[in-house]
Amino acid sequence: MSAFAPVSDAELAQARRDPQFRQRLLKRSLELLLARLQKLRAKPAAADASPKQIREGVQLAVRLAELIQADPGRPSGA
């Protein structure tokens, strides 16, 4: 898994203008989050994250998925 790279101001500006770029950015963020959650889940209970943090990550993943599905700029059939 690659290291987390925060979204830059330039990427945010482009996402506001370009619906397809916004979709790619949302999908990339969701993929990174899911990979990190899977990694945390595989560790023993004494690992980095508490159950509360994992729950928050899952809630964020659901929200990202909703944004991807509801995005008006999403090409039809995608």
C-alpha positions as CSV (number, residue, x, y, z in Angstrom):
1,M,0.0,0.0,0.0
2,S,1.3,3.4,-0.8
3,A,1.8,6.1,1.8
4,F,-1.0,8.5,2.4
5,A,-0.6,11.6,0.3
6,P,-3.0,14.4,1.3
7,V,-5.1,16.1,-1.3
8,S,-3.5,19.3,-2.5
9,D,-5.2,22.7,-2.9
10,A,-4.6,22.4,-6.6
11,E,-6.3,19.0,-6.7
12,L,-9.3,20.4,-4.8
13,A,-9.6,23.3,-7.2
14,Q,-9.4,20.9,-10.2
15,A,-12.0,18.6,-8.6
16,R,-14.4,21.6,-8.3
17,R,-14.1,22.3,-12.0
18,D,-13.7,18.8,-13.4
19,P,-16.4,16.2,-12.5
20,Q,-14.3,13.3,-13.9
21,F,-11.3,14.3,-11.9
22,R,-13.5,14.6,-8.8
23,Q,-14.6,11.0,-9.4
24,R,-11.1,9.7,-9.7
25,L,-10.1,11.6,-6.6
26,L,-13.0,10.2,-4.6
27,K,-12.3,6.7,-5.8
28,R,-8.6,6.9,-5.0
29,S,-9.4,8.2,-1.5
30,L,-11.9,5.3,-1.0
31,E,-9.4,2.7,-2.2
32,L,-6.7,4.1,0.2
33,L,-9.1,4.2,3.1
34,L,-10.3,0.6,2.5
35,A,-6.8,-0.7,2.2
36,R,-5.8,1.0,5.5
37,L,-8.9,-0.3,7.3
38,Q,-8.1,-3.8,6.0
39,K,-4.6,-3.5,7.3
40,L,-5.7,-2.3,10.7
41,R,-8.3,-5.1,10.9
42,A,-5.7,-7.7,10.3
43,K,-3.6,-6.5,13.2
44,P,-4.0,-7.7,16.8
45,A,-6.3,-5.8,19.1
46,A,-3.3,-3.9,20.6
47,A,-2.6,-2.3,17.3
48,D,-2.6,1.3,16.2
49,A,-6.3,1.9,16.0
50,S,-9.1,1.6,18.5
51,P,-12.5,0.1,17.5
52,K,-13.9,3.6,17.6
53,Q,-11.3,4.8,15.0
54,I,-12.1,1.8,12.8
55,R,-15.8,2.5,13.1
56,E,-15.1,6.1,12.0
57,G,-13.1,4.9,9.1
58,V,-15.9,2.7,8.0
59,Q,-18.4,5.5,8.3
60,L,-16.1,7.7,6.2
61,A,-15.8,4.9,3.6
62,V,-19.6,4.7,3.3
63,R,-19.8,8.5,2.9
64,L,-17.2,8.4,0.1
65,A,-19.1,5.6,-1.6
66,E,-22.3,7.7,-1.4
67,L,-20.5,10.7,-2.9
68,I,-19.2,8.6,-5.7
69,Q,-22.6,7.2,-6.5
70,A,-24.5,10.5,-6.2
71,D,-22.0,12.6,-8.2
72,P,-23.9,14.5,-10.9
73,G,-20.8,14.6,-13.0
74,R,-20.5,10.8,-13.1
75,P,-20.7,9.5,-16.7
76,S,-23.8,7.4,-17.1
77,G,-23.3,3.6,-17.0
78,A,-20.1,4.0,-14.9
